[in-house]
Amino acid sequence: MIDDIKRTLWSAADKLRANMDAAEYKHLVLGLIFLKYISDAFAARQAELRARFADKNDDFHFPGASEEDLTAELEDRDYYTAANTFWVPEAARWESLRAAAKQPDIGKRIDDALTAIEAENPKLKGILDKRYGRAQLPDGKLGELVDLVSTIGFGSDANAARDILGQVYEYFLGQFASAEGKKGGQFYTPASIVKTLVAVLAPHKGQVYDPCCGSGGMFVQSEKFIEAHGGKIGDVSIYGQESNPTTWRLAAMNLAIRGIDFNLGKEPADTFTRNQHPDLRADFVLANPPFNISDWWHGSLEGDARWEYGDPPHGNANYAWLQHMLYHLKPTGRAGIVLANGSMSSSQNNEGVIRAAMVDADVVEVMVALPGQLFFNTQIPACLWFLARQKKRKGEVLFIDARKLGKMISRVQAELDDVAIARISETVAAWRGEVEDGASIMEYEDVAGFCRSVPQTEIAQHGHVLTPGRYVGAEAVEDDDEAFAEKMQKLTEKLGEQLAKGAELDALIRQKLRGLGYEF
C-alpha cells in the first residue's frame, strides 16, 4: 500500500508542478501532507474519545450526555495534548479545507489554517511554511493537489499512521533532492549514508547533535535505530541547527510528525557565527556538512575557542566543521561526519597541520572511504570521519575501504545496502571490542583490501594522510594453481577467437552498408 501511495503522489506531483521548480514545489506538497497527517491524527483521537465516552466500562464514560454536550466535550483540547496529539482548530481540519478546495481563495484558507495551528501548538510556532496564498500555480491546480493529498489515508492506529507518514515524507524528500539536483543535497543526505553513520555510532541514549541538520534525517534514523534495539523513542534528546530557513522548517516538521522532541535553536542561523547551542556537550554528533564551502569565514571567528587544533583556512570550512564537532562532544562522546575525500589528504592552508594535530591528539578513531555516486547532487567522492576523545584503542586508527561495497540502484545512483552497512558497523564494533548481550560481536582482524588497524607512528610516516586505500593494501586474489604459461596460452587463444569474430562482424556490417549504397 505504501508504495502505491508514494508512486501515485509523486507522479501527480510531477504533473501538477507545471512551471514551478522542485525547490518551491516541495514545500507545498510536504506542507499539505503534514496538515493532512495532524488532522487525521486529531480525528482518530476524537473517534477514540467518542467510543470511550459511550463505553460504560471505560473511565471516560460520559452517561446521559446529549449530542450537543458530547460535541462540546470532544472539543476540550486537554484530551488531545495529553495523548501527544496536535490540537487542530475546527477551521483548520482537513475536511473543512477539502470542502473548499475548488474555491479561488483556497491558498489563503490553507495559510490561515497553518497560522491557527501554530497559535494553538507553541512547539510549531514559526515553523509552518505559509506560502499557499502566493503560490504561482495555474487556476485550480492547488485544489487538485488538496484532492490528491486527500487520498492518503493514515488510519486510526497512531503508530502505523506515523510510520506511513514518515515513509511518505522521506520518499518525497529523496525524490525532490533528485529532481533539484545540486540544491537537493543541501537538505537531504541519502538514507544509506545516514544508516551507516548511525550503525557505527550506535546512539542508544543521551544527547544527539547535528550542527547542519538539513531536513533532520540523522535524527529520524537515530530514533529508528533506538527502537530497533529495544529502546524508547524518548531515550535521546535532539539538538540541531540549520541556516536555511525553509530547510529548518522542513526539519522541524519532519521531527514533529514522528513525535520526536527536538531543539533546533531559536531560529535558523549560521552554525559558526550564531551558534544556537554554545554550551551543549553531546554524547553523539552526526553531520553531513556542505562540502568544501569557501564563504564561511567571518572576522568574529578569529581566535575562537573551537579551533583547538589550529586555525581553519578561510577558504574551506572542512576543518572548521571537524573542530566544531569535537568541541561539542562530551569527553566520552563520539562523532561521525561525512566530508569530501580531499579532507583526508589536503595539506593546503594549514589543513595538513590541523589533521596531524588531531591524529597526534588521538581523537581520530575510524576513517571510511565510501563508494562513488551515493549523492544526488555531487559526484565528489566522500568519506566518513569518526572522532572520539576517549578511544577504546588508543594510538591506533581503523581504516576501512568500502569503495567496492556500493550497489547501483539506478543508472546514476548507488547505495550501501544493509549487508554492506552491517559489514562496516560490525567491523568497527569488533575493533573497539564492544560487546552486545554479554558476548563479543566478532573477533577483529585486518582484511587485505578492506580494513586495517594502523598505529599513529605509521600514519605520521605517511605525512598524516588518512586515505584508507593507502593503508589497507590490495585484496588477496585466490590462486587457481594454473601455470602461468598455460594460462597465457588459453587467454591468447581466446583473444584470437574474439578478434576473428570481430573481423567477421566488421565485414558483415560493411557488406550491409554497401547494399544500402554507403561505402567507406
C-alpha positions, 0 to 999 in steps of 0.5 A: 500500500505504501508504495502505491501511495508514494508512486501515485503522489509523486507522479501527480506531483510531477504533473501538477508542478507545471512551471514551478521548480522542485525547490518551491514545489516541495514545500507545498506538497510536504506542507499539505501532507503534514496538515493532512497527517495532524488532522487525521491524527486529531480525528482518530483521537476524537473517534477514540474519545467518542467510543470511550465516552459511550463505553460504560466500562471505560473511565471516560464514560460520559452517561446521559450526555446529549449530542450537543454536550458530547460535541462540546466535550470532544472539543476540550483540547486537554484530551488531545495534548495529553495523548501527544496529539496536535490540537487542530482548530475546527477551521483548520481540519482537513475536511473543512479545507477539502470542502473548499478546495475548488474555491479561488481563495483556497491558498489563503484558507490553507495559510490561515489554517497553518497560522491557527495551528501554530497559535494553538501548538507553541512547539510549531510556532514559526515553523509552518511554511505559509506560502499557499496564498502566493503560490504561482500555480495555474487556476485550480491546480492547488485544489487538485493537489488538496484532492490528491493529498486527500487520498492518503489515508493514515488510519486510526492506529497512531503508530502505523499512521506515523510510520506511513507518514514518515515513509511518505515524507522521506520518499518525497524528500529523496525524490525532490533532492533528485529532481533539484539536483545540486540544491537537493543535497543541501537538505537531504543526505541519502538514507544509506549514508545516514544508516551507516553513520548511525550503525557505527555510532550506535546512539542508544541514549543521551544527547544527539547533535547535528550542527547542519541538520538539513531536513533532520534525517540523522535524527529520524534514523537515530530514533529508528535505530533506538527502537530497533534495539529495544529502546524508547523513542524518548531515550535521546534528546535532539539538538540541531541547527540549520541556516536555511530557513525553509530547510529548518522548517522542513526539519522541524516538521519532519521531527514533529510528525514522528513525535520526536522532541527536538531543539533546533535553536531559536531560529535558523542561523549560521552554525559558526557565527550564531551558534544556537547551542554554545554550551551543549556537550553531546554524547553523539554528533552526526553531520553531513556538512556542505562540502568544501564551502569557501564563504564561511569565514567571518572576522568574529571567528578569529581566535575562537575557542573551537579551533583547538587544533589550529586555525581553519583556512578561510577558504574551506570550512572542512576543518572548521566543521571537524573542530566544531564537532569535537568541541561539542562532544562530551569527553566520552562522546563520539562523532561521525561526519561525512566530508569530501575525500580531499579532507583526508589528504589536503595539506593546503592552508594549514589543513595538513597541520590541523589533521596531524594535530588531531591524529597526534591528539588521538581523537581520530578513531575510524576513517571510511572511504565510501563508494562513488555516486551515493549523492544526488547532487555531487559526484565528489567522492566522500568519506566518513570521519569518526572522532572520539576523545576517549578511544577504546584503542588508543594510538591506533586508527581503523581504516576501512575501504568500502569503495567496492561495497556500493550497489547501483540502484539506478543508472546514476545512483548507488547505495550501501545496502544493509549487508554492506552497512552491517559489514562496516558497523560490525567491523568497527564494533569488533575493533573497539571490542564492544560487546552486545548481550554479554558476548563479543560481536566478532573477533577483529582482524585486518582484511587485505583490501578492506580494513586495517588497524594502523598505529599513529607512528605509521600514519605520521610516516605517511605525512598524516594522510588518512586515505584508507586505500593507502593503508589497507593494501590490495585484496588477496586474489585466490590462486587457481594453481594454473601455470602461468604459461598455460594460462597465457596460452588459453587467454591468447587463444581466446583473444584470437577467437574474439578478434576473428569474430570481430573481423567477421562482424566488421565485414558483415556490417560493411557488406550491409552498408554497401547494399544500402549504397554507403561505402567507406 
